Amino acid sequence: MKKILAALLLISSLSLADVKLASLFKDNTVLQRNKTVYLWGKADKNEKIKITINSQTVEIAADENGKWKAEFPPMDAGGPFELIIEGNNKVVLKNILIGEVWIASGQSNMEFQLKKSVGGEEEISKADFPSIRIFVVKHKVADTPQEDVEGEWQVCSPKTIANFSGVAYFFAKKLLTELNVPVGIIQSTWGGTPAEAWMPKSTLETDEDFKPILTRWDRKIKSYPSDLEEFNMNGEKLVATWKIDSANAIAKGMAPPRKPNKPEGPGTRNQPSGLYNGMIYPLAPFSFRGVIWYQGEANVARAFQYRRLFPALIKNWRELWNAGDFPFYFVQLPNFQREPEPSKSGWAELREAQLLTLAVPNTGMAVTIDIGDPANLHPTNKADVGLRLALIALDNIYDRDEFIFSGPIYKSYKIEEDKFVISFTHTAEGLITKDGKTLRGFKICGKDKKFVEAKAEIIGSEIKVWNDALKNPLSVRYAWADNPDCNLYNSGMLPASPFRTDDWEETTFNAR
């Protein structure tokens, strides 16, 4: 009888599930200030839960499935606080701050570690900023939307910051310096990934422009077993050849080819929707201020498609959070590879697709055409990238009008006496050349569509472009190449975005 009672008591105790929070809520968390704060997790069915933070208490009950979500009204920046959750058990989270939270996402250049950045080691040694907190989402590919992520909130210090995103670190540091409030960064990144990996499948399968992405992936899945077998047989030979080709490319001042990788298959990082399901969907509805995004290299071969793919991604994320058009700031691809002259350039087309995305409400673009590395897909200057993203946020969100946040952006043109007269927005106090020399980077063409060198002159906030031998000019392009030689800036020392005045079909027009 005693054994039966003991067993019943054990079963009874096991049936009382501990109240748990989603993994985003742990010691050292930063919660978003001045916005509704959502907390959620799991507990026993219908379990009553009391949550307290910053002298505010909310009482709720779990639903029939044991899921619960609590809402706290907007709170001012502050802390540290304790976050206390009481149900069948008691959970106390310590060192909670309230401040500004941003999501940093994209591929390898956002993931690029601070320790590998220019000046990174010195920066790490001085990175004692306890009001900056970082949460790195563990890589995960998933076929269906997940409920949670893996990760820990870390306090920024020389011991914790080395492997964190260099771009996101410099972004956070600038915000902390200017706003003097806590800053939290949720880093959800994975190198080498295309935009479609970060989007829901429903968008990809219902849009005619995007359906080929899924069709192509299905073909890869079907051929995966034989492709993998071939790679396993010839992989060493491929890598050996790659090493030779890389050495030759570097000797010529060219970018080395990509290292041969195993074939893509089920559960790999490029799986359409895989990272959205595993690394973005579970973050909602965590409250945050905005997103910083650095991605596009993996979509260069389909740059024209990116004109619609990238805005669709932004729309998807905003729909997921259902929190309005939150800020979405992104990095325009930098200069890369050897080609400095006007040419058929997927990189130029991708930059144009990013430029056109500025038509999406509440977006901003950091131009980096001047701080890339022709021989390195991963330029190591991440400080200027993070700073330029921060300038966009400071001016547009935090009302710091003293900051110039954008370089010149092409607006319109007119033709006067065989000369293009080009107008720009974001000229600040005037257009300049960074080096004080004659303008470079402008090309012009006539009806033959063959671009030639152009002369260019700054006239106030406009630029005149011409070629003495060319009558009836048809189009002008600026910095339209993989690695253009260009020097147009505004008085804020921010570079102009590459642009063209024509809309002719280029190399990726039909690529899907």
Number of C-alpha atoms within 10 A of each C-alpha: 6 7 8 9 10 11 12 12 12 11 11 10 10 10 11 15 16 17 23 20 19 17 18 23 21 20 18 25 27 32 27 26 23 16 15 15 19 16 18 20 19 19 25 23 17 15 21 17 22 15 21 17 16 17 8 11 13 14 14 16 19 22 16 11 11 16 19 24 16 17 14 16 12 12 17 13 19 16 17 17 18 18 23 16 22 17 22 15 13 14 17 13 16 15 15 21 28 25 26 25 26 23 21 25 25 24 21 20 27 28 23 23 21 26 19 18 20 15 14 18 15 11 17 19 13 10 19 16 16 13 23 27 26 28 22 21 22 16 15 20 23 19 16 15 19 17 15 19 20 16 18 20 21 21 22 21 18 16 13 15 24 22 15 21 30 28 30 32 26 22 27 26 19 21 22 19 10 12 15 12 20 27 28 30 28 24 24 26 29 25 17 16 23 21 23 26 21 27 26 24 21 10 17 20 15 10 11 11 14 19 15 15 16 17 11 11 17 15 11 16 15 12 14 17 12 11 17 16 13 13 16 12 11 11 16 12 10 14 14 13 13 17 15 11 15 18 15 14 15 14 11 12 13 18 20 21 14 11 13 14 10 15 18 17 20 17 14 17 22 23 25 26 27 26 31 30 24 26 28 26 22 19 23 16 16 18 21 26 18 20 20 27 24 22 24 27 23 16 21 20 20 20 30 23 20 27 19 16 24 20 18 20 20 20 15 18 22 16 12 15 17 12 12 9 17 18 22 23 22 25 25 25 25 25 28 25 20 17 17 18 19 23 12 15 20 22 24 27 27 25 29 22 22 25 22 13 22 16 11 14 11 14 22 25 23 28 27 20 24 19 18 20 19 21 18 15 19 18 19 23 20 29 20 15 25 24 22 26 27 26 23 23 25 21 16 17 14 13 10 15 12 9 15 21 24 27 26 25 18 20 12 12 17 11 15 10 10 16 21 24 20 20 19 17 15 22 23 18 12 16 25 24 18 17 10 9 9 14 22 19 22 27 24 26 21 15 10 8 12 11 18 18 16 22 18 20 15 18 13 12 18 20 18 19 24 25 18 9 6 15 14 14 20 18 20 23 21 24 26 29 25 26 24 26 19 21 21 27 24 22 18 19 17 24 26 27 25 26 20 18 17 10 7 10 9 13 15 19 14 11 12 17
